[in-house]
């Protein structure tokens, strides 16, 4: 049996799971939709380019996906929302955790993610 035989089903499954998580993210503000759709497009591009293009051409999500894939752009509004959500999550962790190192490590990771987000361009020319 070849490993390549399992590649297409793996990427299709990963793509559909990512789409489902993205859809859940529409209703749950703690779950970001766009990153899951970016993963879905990446996975589908390896297994079903037609599905990848459907997401890239979606009237609502498509422009954000294309901006990220083509130009590495994260819109300013998304940066501000991500930062606010990370600050809220860090505050909640510090408030409810009885073990100090857990929220400290999580906050450190969030700082690194925040630095990455804020060093990406907010728009393309």
C-alpha positions as CSV (number, residue, x, y, z in Angstrom):
1,X,0.0,0.0,0.0
2,X,1.2,3.4,-0.9
3,X,1.1,6.4,1.4
4,X,-0.1,8.5,-1.5
5,X,-3.2,6.4,-1.5
6,X,-4.2,8.0,1.8
7,X,-3.2,11.5,1.0
8,X,-6.3,12.6,-0.9
9,X,-8.8,11.2,1.7
10,X,-6.7,12.8,4.5
11,X,-6.7,16.2,2.8
12,X,-10.4,16.0,2.0
13,X,-11.2,15.1,5.6
14,X,-9.0,17.8,7.0
15,X,-10.7,20.3,4.6
16,X,-14.2,19.3,5.6
17,X,-13.4,19.3,9.3
18,X,-11.9,22.8,8.9
19,X,-15.0,24.0,7.0
20,X,-17.2,22.6,9.8
21,X,-15.1,24.3,12.5
22,X,-15.3,27.5,10.5
23,X,-19.1,27.3,10.4
24,X,-19.2,26.7,14.1
25,X,-17.0,29.8,14.5
26,X,-19.7,31.9,12.9
27,X,-21.9,31.2,15.9
28,X,-19.2,31.0,18.6
29,X,-17.0,34.1,18.8
30,X,-14.3,32.2,20.6
31,X,-13.7,30.1,17.5
32,X,-12.2,32.1,14.6
33,X,-13.8,31.3,11.2
34,X,-11.2,32.6,8.7
35,X,-8.2,30.7,9.9
36,X,-10.2,27.4,9.6
37,X,-11.3,28.4,6.1
38,X,-7.6,29.1,5.2
39,X,-6.7,25.6,6.4
40,X,-9.6,24.2,4.4
41,X,-8.5,25.9,1.2
42,X,-4.9,24.7,1.8
43,X,-6.2,21.1,2.3
44,X,-8.7,21.2,-0.6
45,X,-6.0,22.5,-2.9
46,X,-4.2,19.2,-2.5
47,X,-7.3,17.0,-2.9
48,X,-9.9,19.0,-4.7
49,X,-8.9,22.3,-6.3
50,X,-12.6,22.9,-7.2
51,X,-13.6,23.0,-3.6
52,X,-10.6,25.3,-2.8
53,X,-11.8,27.7,-5.5
54,X,-15.4,27.6,-4.2
55,X,-14.1,28.9,-0.8
56,X,-11.7,31.4,-2.5
57,X,-14.6,32.8,-4.6
58,X,-17.2,32.9,-1.7
59,X,-18.8,36.3,-1.7
60,X,-18.3,36.9,2.0
61,X,-15.2,34.9,3.1
62,X,-13.4,34.8,-0.3
63,X,-11.9,38.3,-0.2
64,X,-10.3,37.7,3.2
65,X,-9.0,34.3,2.1
66,X,-7.5,35.7,-1.1
67,X,-6.0,38.7,0.7
68,X,-4.2,36.3,3.1
69,X,-3.1,33.8,0.5
70,X,-2.1,36.3,-2.2
71,X,-0.7,39.2,-0.1
72,X,-0.4,38.0,3.5
73,X,-2.9,40.6,4.6
74,X,-4.8,40.6,7.9
75,X,-7.4,43.4,8.0
76,X,-7.0,45.9,10.9
77,X,-10.5,45.1,12.2
78,X,-9.5,41.4,12.4
79,X,-6.3,42.3,14.2
80,X,-8.1,44.4,16.8
81,X,-10.7,41.6,17.3
82,X,-8.1,38.9,17.7
83,X,-6.2,41.1,20.2
84,X,-9.3,41.8,22.2
85,X,-10.2,38.1,22.3
86,X,-6.7,37.1,23.4
87,X,-6.7,39.7,26.1
88,X,-10.1,38.5,27.4
89,X,-9.0,34.9,27.3
90,X,-5.7,35.7,29.1
91,X,-7.6,37.7,31.8
92,X,-10.1,34.8,32.3
93,X,-7.3,32.3,32.6
94,X,-5.5,34.4,35.2
95,X,-8.7,34.9,37.1
96,X,-9.9,31.3,37.1
97,X,-6.7,29.3,37.1
98,X,-5.3,28.1,40.4
99,X,-2.0,27.2,38.8
100,X,-0.1,30.4,37.9
101,X,2.2,28.9,35.2
102,X,-0.7,27.7,33.0
103,X,-2.1,31.2,32.2
104,X,1.4,32.6,32.1
105,X,2.4,30.1,29.4
106,X,-0.9,30.7,27.5
107,X,-0.4,34.5,27.8
108,X,3.1,34.2,26.5
109,X,1.9,32.2,23.4
110,X,-0.8,34.8,22.9
111,X,1.8,37.6,22.9
112,X,3.8,35.8,20.2
113,X,0.6,35.3,18.2
114,X,-0.3,39.0,18.7
115,X,3.2,40.1,17.5
116,X,2.8,37.9,14.4
117,X,-0.6,39.3,13.7
118,X,0.4,42.9,14.1
119,X,3.5,42.5,11.9
120,X,1.4,41.4,8.9
121,X,0.1,44.1,6.5
122,X,-3.4,45.4,7.1
123,X,-4.1,46.0,3.4
124,X,-2.5,45.4,0.0
125,X,-1.6,47.9,-2.7
